[in-house]
Amino acid sequence: MSEGEAVTRQWLLVGALALAPAVSNGFARFAYGLILPAMRIDLGWNYTQAGWINTANALGYLIGALLALTLISRVGSRRMFAAGMLLTGLSLLLSGLTGDFVYLTLWRILAGVGGAPAFIAGGAMVSAVFRGQPRQTALAIALYFGGGGIGMLISGATIPLVLDGAADRWPQIWVGMGVASLLTMGPVIWAVRSVSPVEAGPQAIRPDRLPWRAMSLELIAYFLFAVGYIVYLTFVVAWMREGQASAALIAGMWSLLGFMVMASPILWRGVLARYAGGTPMALACTATGVGTLLPILVPGPLGALASAFVFGGCFFMGPASVTAFGRHNLPEPQWGASIALFTSIFAVGQLIGPVAAGYISDLTDDLTLGLMIAGATLVLAGAMAAFQKPLTVR
């Protein structure tokens, strides 16, 4: 194999691994924000119930992250990646086969249980594709997380139009996403067979061996980021529907979100490669907070599209920032454990955000206050991350 062919193969592997955020985030987590208004109408939910369904996914994500933190050294990143992708796809498919609140909760939990290990293992694997090449690795990490934009672009371009005036079509959306997710198993299996990251031994990845105290500001900021960003992605479409936004505007706004997620790796490549401390996280959180507040501060289509442009260009760089933070500051055998620790903290934040915002919205009969609090939380997260210093453990 020539050098050029080898490099091409490496980037194809990055693309195959990027299917994990496309499925586990773009479909399994974020597309619910597009489906929520239809399910709420068809099933008669209040906002607390609607928020709980996404909190259930976050609960599963927390369980999956903790399992990954415990098991990644025993089963390896590759097996965890494949199993997580398969479970997520099956859970999406099953979500379209019932309208029962309990069963929907179960399938959303299982989608999170599968999504977190796939996301974590994929992040560890992509970090190892370009060993000894910091700039290529930084771009590979950014492209990996930008893969979530693929799922968002597809769902944004289709779901609002399918559901426009037909709330009872929501089961078809879940089934379609499940089938699409299961079709990714071909490239997933190829990636599993082709990428050989260094697997951490049990002693190397024990959580208590990570310097979590020195990482505390980055961890707190990531927790607050999770609380805030998921509120926007859960409720912004419902908020726009309340304001009589058209299906075309919602489709355009969500598609722009996905496009900007895909473009964000180019915008953030230099930042992720240059800074070893909390600067990338601080920038990502602050900009995401601004994006959350824009549709409120600038009413109408202009504010919605500007919000999608800013939010989409920044929010996936939160996870990319903590992945790059681990790569800059920790030895390679601890990368998987670092991602799992950050993802566990992240999942706890996601548990709180949707149901809290839904409860506030039920009390006020308005989604605006919940979105404003989410934006303020994200700005606070940016301020916390700005004080995170590089570690000295390498």
C-alpha positions in Angstrom: 0.0 0.0 0.0 1.4 3.4 -1.0 1.7 6.3 1.4 -1.1 8.1 -0.3 -3.4 5.1 -0.2 -2.6 4.6 3.5 -3.5 8.2 4.3 -6.8 7.9 2.3 -7.6 4.8 4.3 -6.9 6.6 7.6 -9.4 9.3 6.7 -12.0 6.8 5.5 -11.6 5.2 9.0 -12.3 8.5 10.6 -15.4 8.8 8.5 -16.6 5.3 9.4 -16.0 6.1 13.1 -17.9 9.4 12.8 -21.0 7.3 12.1 -21.2 6.9 15.9 -22.0 10.5 16.8 -24.3 10.6 13.7 -26.4 7.7 15.1 -25.9 8.1 18.9 -26.4 11.8 18.9 -27.8 13.1 15.6 -30.5 10.4 15.5 -30.9 8.8 19.0 -30.7 12.0 21.1 -31.2 15.2 19.1 -33.8 14.2 16.5 -36.3 13.8 19.4 -36.5 17.6 19.6 -38.0 17.5 16.1 -40.4 14.7 16.9 -41.4 16.0 20.4 -44.2 18.4 19.2 -45.9 15.6 17.2 -45.6 13.0 20.0 -46.9 15.5 22.5 -50.0 16.3 20.4 -50.7 12.7 19.4 -50.0 11.2 22.9 -51.4 14.0 25.0 -48.2 14.7 27.0 -47.4 17.8 29.0 -43.9 19.3 28.9 -42.7 17.5 31.9 -43.5 14.1 30.3 -42.0 15.3 27.0 -38.8 16.3 28.9 -38.7 13.0 30.8 -38.5 11.0 27.5 -35.2 12.8 26.7 -34.1 12.5 30.4 -34.7 8.8 30.0 -32.2 8.8 27.1 -29.8 10.7 29.3 -30.3 8.1 32.1 -29.4 5.4 29.7 -26.4 7.4 28.5 -25.2 7.7 32.0 -25.6 3.9 32.6 -23.7 3.3 29.3 -20.9 5.7 30.2 -20.4 4.1 33.6 -20.4 0.6 31.9 -17.8 1.9 29.5 -15.7 3.3 32.3 -15.8 0.0 34.0 -15.5 -2.4 31.1 -13.5 -0.7 28.3 -10.3 -2.3 29.6 -11.8 -5.7 29.6 -13.8 -5.9 26.4 -11.8 -3.3 24.4 -12.9 -0.3 22.4 -13.6 -2.2 19.2 -16.2 -4.6 20.7 -17.8 -1.8 22.7 -18.1 0.3 19.6 -19.8 -2.3 17.5 -22.1 -3.5 20.3 -23.2 0.0 21.2 -24.0 0.9 17.6 -26.1 -2.2 17.2 -28.1 -1.7 20.4 -28.7 2.0 19.5 -30.1 1.1 16.1 -32.4 -1.6 17.5 -33.7 0.8 20.2 -34.5 3.4 17.6 -36.5 0.9 15.6 -38.4 -0.3 18.6 -39.3 3.3 19.6 -41.5 3.4 16.5 -43.5 0.3 17.5 -45.3 1.6 20.6 -47.1 4.6 22.0 -46.9 3.3 25.5 -45.1 5.8 27.8 -43.4 3.1 29.8 -42.1 1.2 26.8 -41.0 4.4 25.1 -39.0 5.2 28.3 -37.4 1.8 28.1 -36.4 2.1 24.5 -35.0 5.6 25.1 -33.0 4.3 28.0 -31.6 1.5 25.9 -30.7 3.9 23.1 -28.6 5.8 25.6 -27.1 2.6 27.0 -25.9 1.7 23.5 -25.0 5.2 22.4 -22.6 6.2 25.2 -20.2 3.2 24.8 -20.3 3.7 21.0 -19.5 7.4 21.4 -16.8 6.8 24.0 -15.1 3.9 22.2 -15.2 5.7 18.8 -13.6 8.8 20.4 -10.8 6.7 21.8 -10.3 4.9 18.5 -10.3 8.0 16.4 -7.6 9.5 18.7 -5.3 6.7 17.7 -5.7 6.8 13.9 -2.9 9.4 13.5 -0.4 8.5 16.2 2.4 11.0 16.5 0.7 13.6 14.2 -0.9 16.2 16.5 -2.5 18.4 13.7 -4.0 15.4 11.9 -5.2 14.0 15.2 -6.8 17.3 16.2 -8.7 17.4 12.8 -9.7 13.8 13.1 -11.1 14.4 16.6 -13.0 17.4 15.3 -14.3 15.5 12.3 -15.4 12.7 14.5 -17.6 14.9 16.6 -18.7 16.8 13.6 -20.2 13.5 12.4 -23.2 14.3 14.5 -24.1 16.9 11.9 -24.7 14.1 9.4 -27.6 12.8 11.5 -28.9 16.3 12.2 -28.8 17.4 8.6 -30.7 14.3 7.4 -33.3 14.5 10.2 -33.7 18.3 9.8 -34.2 18.0 6.1 -36.9 15.3 6.4 -38.7 15.1 9.8 -40.4 18.6 10.0 -41.8 18.1 6.5 -43.0 14.5 7.1 -44.7 15.6 10.3 -46.2 18.8 9.0 -49.9 18.5 9.7 -49.6 14.8 10.4 -48.6 14.3 14.1 -49.5 10.6 13.9 -46.6 9.9 11.6 -44.0 10.0 14.4 -43.7 6.2 14.6 -42.5 6.1 11.0 -39.7 8.5 11.9 -38.4 6.3 14.6 -38.5 3.2 12.4 -36.8 5.0 9.6 -34.0 6.2 11.8 -33.6 2.7 13.2 -33.3 1.2 9.8 -30.8 3.8 8.7 -28.8 3.2 11.9 -28.6 -0.5 11.3 -27.4 0.0 7.8 -24.3 1.7 9.2 -23.2 -1.7 10.6 -21.3 -2.5 7.4 -18.7 0.4 7.7 -18.8 0.0 11.5 -17.6 -3.6 11.2 -14.9 -2.5 8.7 -13.7 0.2 11.1 -13.6 -2.3 14.0 -11.4 -4.7 12.0 -9.1 -1.9 10.8 -8.4 0.3 13.8 -6.1 -1.1 16.5 -5.9 1.4 19.3 -3.7 0.7 22.3 -6.1 -0.9 24.8 -5.6 0.2 28.4 -4.8 -2.4 31.0 -7.0 -2.6 34.1 -4.5 -0.6 36.2 -4.0 2.0 33.6 -7.6 3.1 33.3 -8.9 2.9 36.8 -10.9 6.0 37.4 -9.0 6.8 40.6 -5.8 7.0 38.6 -7.1 9.9 36.5 -6.1 13.3 38.0 -9.7 14.3 38.4 -8.9 17.0 41.0 -6.6 18.8 38.6 -9.3 18.4 35.9 -12.1 19.7 38.2 -12.9 23.0 36.4 -13.1 21.2 33.0 -15.4 18.6 34.6 -17.7 21.2 36.2 -17.8 23.2 33.0 -18.7 20.1 31.0 -21.5 19.2 33.5 -23.0 22.7 33.2 -22.6 22.5 29.4 -24.7 19.3 29.4 -27.4 20.9 31.5 -27.8 23.8 29.2 -27.3 22.6 25.6 -29.7 19.7 25.8 -32.5 22.1 26.8 -32.1 24.0 23.6 -32.0 20.8 21.4 -35.0 19.3 23.3 -37.3 22.3 23.3 -36.3 24.9 20.7 -38.5 23.4 18.0 -41.5 23.2 20.3 -40.8 26.8 21.3 -40.8 27.7 17.6 -44.0 25.8 17.0 -45.6 27.8 19.8 -44.6 30.9 17.9 -46.3 29.5 14.7 -43.0 28.9 12.9 -43.5 27.1 9.6 -42.3 23.5 8.9 -40.1 25.0 6.2 -38.4 27.4 8.7 -37.9 24.6 11.2 -36.5 22.3 8.5 -34.1 25.0 7.3 -33.0 25.9 10.9 -32.3 22.2 11.9 -30.6 21.5 8.6 -28.4 24.6 9.1 -27.6 23.2 12.6 -26.4 20.0 11.1 -24.5 21.7 8.3 -22.6 23.9 10.8 -21.8 20.8 13.0 -20.2 19.3 9.9 -18.4 22.5 9.2 -17.2 23.1 12.7 -14.1 20.9 12.6 -12.6 23.2 10.0 -13.4 26.2 12.2 -12.0 24.6 15.4 -9.1 22.6 14.1 -6.4 25.2 15.2 -8.0 25.8 18.6 -8.1 22.1 19.5 -4.5 21.6 18.3 -3.1 24.7 20.0 -4.6 24.8 23.5 -4.0 22.1 26.2 -6.1 23.9 28.9 -9.7 25.0 29.2 -9.7 27.6 26.4 -11.5 25.4 23.8 -14.2 24.4 26.3 -14.6 28.1 27.4 -15.1 29.2 23.8 -17.5 26.4 22.9 -19.7 26.9 26.0 -19.9 30.7 25.7 -20.7 30.6 22.0 -23.3 27.9 22.5 -24.9 30.0 25.2 -25.1 32.9 22.9 -26.7 30.7 20.2 -29.3 29.5 22.8 -30.3 33.1 23.6 -30.3 34.4 20.0 -33.9 33.3 19.0 -35.2 35.0 22.1 -33.2 38.2 21.7 -33.8 38.4 17.9 -37.4 37.2 17.2 -38.4 35.8 13.9 -36.6 33.8 11.1 -33.4 35.8 11.3 -32.9 35.0 15.0 -33.7 31.3 14.5 -31.3 31.0 11.6 -28.6 33.0 13.4 -29.1 30.8 16.4 -28.6 27.6 14.3 -25.5 29.1 12.7 -23.8 29.9 16.0 -25.1 26.9 18.1 -24.4 24.4 15.4 -20.9 25.7 14.8 -19.9 25.3 18.4 -21.9 22.8 20.5 -20.2 19.6 19.3 -16.9 21.2 20.0 -17.7 20.8 23.7 -17.2 17.0 23.5 -14.3 17.5 21.0 -12.6 19.9 23.5 -12.6 17.4 26.4 -11.4 14.6 24.1 -8.5 16.9 22.9 -7.9 17.9 26.6 -7.3 14.3 27.5 -5.1 13.7 24.4 -3.0 16.8 25.3 -2.6 16.0 29.0 -2.9 12.2 29.6 -1.0 9.2 28.4 -2.6 7.2 25.6 -3.8 4.3 27.8 -5.9 6.7 29.8 -7.7 8.3 26.8 -10.6 5.9 26.9 -11.1 6.3 30.7 -10.9 10.1 30.4 -13.6 10.2 27.7 -15.7 7.8 29.8 -15.3 10.0 32.9 -16.2 13.2 31.0 -19.2 11.4 29.4 -20.5 10.2 32.8 -20.4 13.8 34.1 -22.0 14.9 30.9 -24.8 12.3 31.2 -25.7 13.5 34.7 -26.1 17.0 33.4 -28.3 15.8 30.6 -30.5 14.1 33.2 -31.3 17.4 34.8 -31.8 19.7 31.8 -34.8 18.4 29.9 -37.1 17.5 32.8 -36.2 20.6 34.8 -36.9 22.9 31.8 -40.1 20.9 31.1 -41.3 21.4 34.7 -40.5 25.1 34.6 -42.4 25.4 31.3 -45.4 23.7 32.8 -45.4 26.1 35.7 -45.1 29.2 33.5 -47.0 27.8 30.5 -44.1 29.0 28.4 -40.8 27.6 27.2 -39.0 30.9 27.1 -37.8 31.0 30.7 -36.3 27.5 30.4 -34.4 28.5 27.3 -33.1 31.6 29.0 -31.9 29.7 32.0 -30.2 27.2 29.7 -28.4 30.0 27.9 -27.2 31.5 31.2 -26.0 28.1 32.4 -23.9 27.7 29.2 -22.3 31.2 29.7 -21.4 30.2 33.3 -19.9 27.0 32.0 -17.6 29.0 29.7 -16.5 31.2 32.6 -15.6 28.1 34.7 -13.6 26.5 31.8 -11.6 29.6 31.2 -9.7 29.0 34.5 -8.8 25.4 33.7 -5.0 25.0 33.4 -3.1 22.3 31.4 -2.2 19.3 33.5 1.4 18.2 34.3 0.9 14.5 34.5 2.4 13.4 31.2 
